[in-house]
Amino acid sequence: MRTKTDQVIFYIYILLSCLFTVIFVFEVPRIVFYAPVLLFTVFVCYNRIQKERFRFSATAGVLVVFTVVFIIFKYDYSQTFYYQSYIHIQAVMMFLIGYNFFQPGVSFEEKFRLLDGYFMLVSWLYVIYITITFIHYYYFTPADLEVRFYYSIWYDFVKKPATVISMSLVIPFTYGAYSLFFSRWYKKLIGAFFIAVALGVNFWTGTRTLLYLAPFVILFVLLVWIVFVKKRIKVGLIIGGVCVAGALCAILIFHFKRHELAEKYADTVFGRIFNYGLESARWRYSRYVLEHFSFTYFGSGVNSAEYGTPHNIWLYIYDYGGIVSFLIYCAFTVMLLVSFVRFLLNKHIGVNVKCLITTVFGVMFAEYMLEPFILPLPSFYILTLFVFGLFAGLAKYKKPEEAKP
């Protein structure tokens, strides 16, 4: 049981953590550049007060090396150092918060309740962020932008593509999918609301990535719940088989009827979904970069200047940070994937925790491959590193009775 002093400290910690999260998700001018740093400071201070170890890892070390190298190769003397590097510095800090979130020997259940609450908070913040963005765009700015571009809620001269809207809803959608099967009834309702908002907004803006991933994410969570929680393996196999067959039929119908559907819905926002399908300039860009791949290349964004910002984080790093940054980030990626496998195989972690983190991580990793999100939505990028840190730390988690003193 906590003493009154401990409770006061705990609530101050929670209050400040929520406050700084609100600031960086809402991109509040000026202080947004420092909010994650302040969040990290609060976390470290509370960590020390609770006498919990602050751990560092080889993966975090590689991330730090990447950050230094990338900033050096990308540095532009016309701008301040911190302005050009704050996103990556904050990403390292969020990775370390995630890595140290679950401490061996500390109440796992309490920590997971905090994590669940944090995902709930971030989900609501992004839903509110999107709502304010739409209201600001439709009622308080000149109607001179296409439906797939929106003004920042703070600056009328900053445009954000619909991709940002879609990425903002990744956490609400994935947390909502998890909540449908693993949470209490009121969270199931909230989860259903998050899913409805995510899919509705993506349909309206004609953004395809999350729409295509949605059925697979929900099916994954459903199968995990049936097979590992309800222990109905046969039922899970039947449902999985039916869904796979249905998906194949949908793909075939989409392939043969796409142009017909595109013409039918040409005057609506849905026409873009049918008209473009899975085709995109991002694939042409990827082919171009791979065909011109060079171990002597040192960045400066030459390919991006000609073909646009790459919809892939590895190619973005290669184009702006050069081959050295690219190779270091590839090493970081491999180490992450090894940690993820170890996390999944860790018998000390419950199915619900694995399902939540895997669901969020899976869609984030897909976004890494398909969207350009470091600059358009810094908050999403640094939150991905928080999630990466979570499973990297949990890969080594042991039950309190088995943890070393």
C-alpha positions in Angstrom: 0.0 0.0 0.0 1.2 3.5 -0.8 1.6 6.1 1.9 -0.1 9.5 1.4 3.2 11.0 0.3 3.7 8.2 -2.3 0.1 8.7 -3.6 0.7 12.5 -4.0 4.0 11.8 -5.9 2.2 9.2 -8.0 -0.6 11.5 -9.0 1.8 14.4 -9.8 3.7 11.9 -12.0 0.5 10.9 -13.8 -0.7 14.5 -14.1 2.6 15.8 -15.6 2.9 12.8 -17.9 -0.6 13.4 -19.3 0.0 17.1 -19.6 3.2 16.8 -21.6 1.6 14.1 -23.8 -1.3 16.4 -24.6 1.2 19.1 -25.5 3.2 17.1 -28.0 0.2 15.3 -29.5 -1.6 18.6 -30.0 1.6 20.2 -31.3 1.3 23.3 -29.1 3.6 25.9 -30.5 7.1 26.3 -29.0 6.6 24.0 -26.0 6.0 21.1 -28.4 9.8 21.0 -29.0 10.4 20.3 -25.3 7.3 18.4 -24.1 8.7 14.9 -24.7 12.0 15.9 -23.0 10.0 17.1 -20.0 8.1 13.8 -20.1 11.3 11.9 -20.1 12.6 14.0 -17.2 9.5 13.3 -15.1 9.7 9.6 -15.9 13.4 9.4 -14.8 12.7 11.3 -11.6 9.8 9.1 -10.7 11.9 6.1 -11.6 14.6 7.2 -9.1 12.1 8.0 -6.4 10.7 4.5 -6.7 14.2 3.2 -6.6 13.7 1.4 -9.9 16.8 0.7 -12.1 17.1 2.8 -15.2 18.4 0.4 -17.9 20.2 0.9 -21.1 20.6 -1.6 -23.9 22.6 -2.4 -27.0 19.6 -1.6 -29.1 19.3 1.8 -27.5 23.0 2.4 -28.1 22.6 1.7 -31.8 19.6 4.1 -31.9 21.8 6.8 -30.3 24.6 6.2 -32.8 22.1 6.4 -35.7 20.7 9.6 -34.3 24.1 11.3 -34.1 25.2 10.1 -37.6 21.9 11.0 -39.2 21.9 14.5 -37.8 25.5 15.0 -38.9 24.8 14.0 -42.5 21.5 15.8 -42.6 22.6 19.0 -40.8 21.9 22.3 -42.5 23.8 25.3 -41.1 20.9 27.7 -42.0 18.9 26.3 -39.1 19.5 25.7 -35.4 20.9 22.3 -34.4 18.1 21.5 -32.0 15.3 22.4 -34.4 16.8 19.9 -36.9 17.4 17.1 -34.4 14.6 17.4 -31.7 12.4 14.7 -33.3 15.2 12.1 -33.2 16.4 13.1 -29.7 12.9 12.8 -28.4 12.5 9.4 -30.2 15.5 8.1 -28.3 14.0 9.3 -25.0 10.7 7.7 -25.7 12.4 4.4 -26.6 14.1 4.5 -23.2 10.8 5.2 -21.4 9.3 2.2 -23.1 12.3 0.1 -22.4 12.2 0.9 -18.7 8.4 0.9 -18.3 8.1 -2.7 -17.1 10.7 -3.3 -14.5 11.6 -6.8 -13.3 10.4 -7.3 -9.8 7.8 -4.5 -10.0 4.0 -5.1 -10.1 3.3 -6.0 -13.7 -0.5 -5.6 -13.3 -0.2 -2.0 -12.1 2.2 -1.1 -14.9 -0.1 -2.6 -17.5 -3.0 -0.7 -16.1 -1.0 2.5 -16.6 0.0 1.4 -20.1 -3.6 0.6 -21.0 -4.7 4.0 -19.6 -1.9 5.7 -21.6 -3.0 4.1 -24.9 -6.6 5.2 -24.0 -5.4 8.8 -23.4 -3.4 9.0 -26.6 -6.3 7.5 -28.6 -8.7 10.2 -27.3 -6.2 12.9 -27.9 -5.7 11.9 -31.6 -9.5 11.6 -32.1 -9.9 15.1 -30.6 -6.9 16.3 -32.7 -8.6 15.1 -35.9 -12.0 16.6 -34.9 -10.4 20.0 -34.2 -8.5 19.8 -37.5 -11.6 19.2 -39.4 -13.6 22.0 -37.6 -10.7 24.4 -38.1 -10.4 23.5 -41.8 -14.1 23.7 -42.7 -15.1 26.7 -40.7 -12.1 28.9 -39.9 -9.8 28.7 -43.0 -10.2 29.6 -46.7 -11.6 26.8 -48.7 -8.7 26.7 -51.1 -7.3 23.2 -50.3 -8.3 19.9 -51.7 -10.0 17.4 -49.4 -6.8 15.5 -48.9 -4.9 18.5 -47.4 -5.6 20.3 -44.2 -4.3 23.4 -42.5 -2.5 23.0 -39.2 -4.8 24.0 -36.3 -2.0 26.5 -35.2 -0.7 27.9 -38.4 -2.8 28.7 -41.6 0.4 28.4 -43.7 1.2 24.9 -42.7 -0.5 22.2 -44.8 -0.8 18.6 -43.6 -1.7 15.8 -46.1 -4.5 13.3 -45.4 -1.8 10.8 -44.6 -1.3 12.6 -41.3 -5.0 12.2 -40.6 -4.7 8.4 -41.2 -1.5 8.0 -39.1 -3.1 9.9 -36.2 -5.8 7.2 -36.1 -3.5 4.2 -36.0 -3.3 4.1 -32.2 -7.1 4.7 -31.7 -7.8 2.0 -34.3 -5.4 -0.7 -32.9 -6.3 0.1 -29.3 -9.9 -0.1 -30.3 -9.5 -3.5 -32.0 -7.7 -4.8 -28.9 -10.4 -3.4 -26.6 -13.2 -5.2 -28.5 -12.1 -8.5 -27.2 -9.8 -8.0 -24.2 -11.4 -5.2 -22.2 -14.5 -4.6 -20.0 -17.8 -3.7 -21.7 -17.5 0.1 -21.4 -14.0 -0.1 -23.1 -15.5 -2.3 -25.8 -17.9 0.5 -26.6 -15.1 3.0 -26.6 -13.0 0.7 -28.8 -15.9 0.3 -31.3 -16.2 4.1 -31.4 -12.5 4.5 -32.1 -12.7 1.9 -34.9 -15.7 3.6 -36.4 -14.0 7.0 -36.4 -10.8 5.6 -37.9 -12.5 3.9 -40.8 -15.0 6.7 -41.4 -12.3 9.4 -41.5 -10.1 7.3 -43.8 -13.0 6.6 -46.2 -13.9 10.3 -46.2 -10.3 11.4 -47.0 -9.7 8.6 -49.4 -6.7 7.3 -47.5 -6.1 3.7 -48.2 -3.4 2.2 -46.0 -5.4 1.8 -42.8 -8.5 0.8 -44.7 -6.7 -2.1 -46.3 -5.1 -3.2 -43.0 -8.2 -2.9 -40.9 -9.9 -6.3 -41.6 -6.6 -8.1 -41.1 -6.0 -6.4 -37.8 -9.4 -7.2 -36.5 -9.2 -10.8 -37.7 -5.8 -11.1 -36.0 -7.1 -9.9 -32.6 -10.2 -12.1 -33.0 -8.2 -15.2 -33.7 -5.8 -14.5 -30.8 -8.8 -14.2 -28.5 -10.5 -17.3 -29.7 -7.4 -19.6 -29.8 -5.3 -18.3 -26.8 -8.0 -17.0 -24.4 -11.0 -19.2 -25.2 -8.8 -22.2 -26.2 -11.1 -22.9 -29.2 -8.5 -23.9 -31.7 -10.8 -25.6 -34.2 -13.2 -22.6 -34.1 -10.3 -20.3 -34.7 -9.1 -22.4 -37.7 -12.6 -22.4 -39.2 -13.0 -18.7 -38.8 -9.5 -18.0 -40.1 -10.2 -20.2 -43.2 -13.5 -18.6 -43.9 -12.0 -15.1 -43.6 -9.1 -16.0 -45.9 -11.5 -17.4 -48.5 -13.6 -14.2 -48.2 -10.5 -12.0 -48.5 -9.4 -13.8 -51.7 -12.9 -13.3 -53.2 -12.9 -9.6 -52.2 -9.5 -9.2 -53.9 -10.7 -10.9 -57.0 -13.8 -8.8 -57.2 -11.8 -5.7 -56.5 -9.3 -6.6 -59.2 -11.9 -7.2 -61.9 -14.5 -4.6 -60.9 -12.2 -1.8 -59.8 -12.5 0.4 -62.9 -16.2 0.0 -63.0 -16.5 1.0 -59.3 -14.0 3.9 -59.9 -16.3 5.3 -62.6 -19.4 4.8 -60.5 -18.0 6.6 -57.5 -15.8 9.0 -59.5 -17.4 12.1 -58.0 -17.1 11.0 -54.4 -14.1 10.6 -52.1 -14.5 6.9 -52.4 -13.6 7.0 -56.1 -9.9 7.5 -55.1 -9.9 4.1 -53.3 -11.1 2.3 -56.3 -9.3 4.3 -58.9 -5.8 4.0 -57.3 -6.2 0.6 -55.7 -2.8 -0.7 -54.6 -1.0 1.2 -57.2 1.0 4.2 -56.0 3.9 6.5 -57.0 5.6 5.2 -53.8 6.4 1.9 -55.6 7.9 3.7 -58.5 10.0 5.8 -56.1 11.2 2.6 -54.3 12.2 1.0 -57.6 14.1 4.1 -58.6 16.1 4.3 -55.4 16.9 0.6 -55.5 18.0 0.8 -59.1 20.3 3.7 -58.2 21.5 2.4 -54.9 25.1 3.4 -54.1 27.4 2.7 -51.2 29.1 6.0 -51.9 25.9 8.0 -51.5 25.8 10.5 -48.6 22.2 11.8 -48.6 21.1 15.4 -49.1 17.7 14.4 -50.4 18.5 14.2 -54.1 16.0 11.5 -54.9 13.3 13.2 -52.8 13.8 16.5 -54.7 13.1 14.7 -57.9 10.5 12.1 -56.9 9.0 13.5 -53.7 9.3 12.3 -50.1 9.7 8.5 -49.9 6.8 6.6 -48.4 9.2 4.4 -46.5 11.3 5.3 -43.5 14.3 3.3 -44.5 14.4 4.9 -48.0 13.8 8.3 -46.3 16.8 7.7 -44.1 18.9 6.5 -47.0 18.0 9.6 -49.1 18.5 12.2 -46.5 21.1 10.6 -44.2 23.1 8.6 -46.7 24.3 5.0 -46.8 26.0 5.1 -43.3 22.8 6.2 -41.6 20.8 3.7 -43.6 23.0 0.8 -42.6 22.9 1.7 -38.9 19.2 2.0 -39.0 19.0 -1.4 -40.7 21.0 -2.8 -37.8 18.6 -1.2 -35.3 15.7 -2.7 -37.2 17.2 -6.2 -37.1 17.8 -5.9 -33.4 14.3 -4.7 -32.9 12.9 -7.7 -34.7 15.0 -10.1 -32.6 13.7 -8.4 -29.5 10.1 -8.7 -30.8 10.5 -12.4 -31.3 11.9 -12.8 -27.8 9.0 -10.8 -26.5 6.5 -13.1 -28.2 8.3 -16.2 -26.8 8.6 -14.8 -23.2 6.4 -17.0 -21.0 6.2 -14.5 -18.2 4.0 -12.1 -20.3 0.2 -12.6 -20.7 -1.6 -13.1 -24.0 -3.5 -9.8 -23.5 -0.2 -7.8 -23.2 1.3 -9.6 -26.2 -1.8 -9.0 -28.3 -2.0 -5.2 -27.5 1.6 -4.5 -28.2 1.7 -6.8 -31.3 -1.4 -5.2 -32.8 -0.1 -1.6 -32.3 3.4 -2.5 -33.4 2.2 -4.4 -36.5 0.3 -1.5 -37.9 3.1 1.0 -37.0 5.6 -1.2 -38.8 3.4 -1.2 -41.9 3.2 2.5 -41.7 7.0 2.6 -41.6 7.0 0.8 -45.0 4.2 2.7 -46.6 4.0 6.3 -45.3 6.2 9.5 -45.0 5.6 10.4 -41.4 8.7 11.7 -39.6 8.1 15.4 -40.5 4.3 15.5 -41.1 3.5 14.0 -37.7 6.4 13.9 -35.3 4.3 12.8 -32.3 3.4 9.6 -34.1 7.1 8.9 -34.9 8.2 9.3 -31.3 5.3 7.2 -30.1 6.4 4.4 -32.4 9.8 4.4 -30.6 7.9 4.2 -27.3 6.2 1.0 -28.5 9.5 -0.4 -29.8 11.0 0.2 -26.4 8.1 -1.5 -24.7 8.6 -4.9 -26.3 12.4 -4.5 -26.3 12.2 -4.2 -22.5 9.6 -6.9 -22.1 11.7 -9.3 -24.1 13.9 -9.6 -20.9 11.1 -9.4 -18.4 10.9 -11.9 -15.6 8.3 -12.5 -12.8 9.1 -10.8 -9.5 10.0 -14.0 -7.8 12.5 -14.8 -10.6 14.0 -11.4 -10.9 17.4 -10.8 -9.5 17.5 -8.5 -6.4 
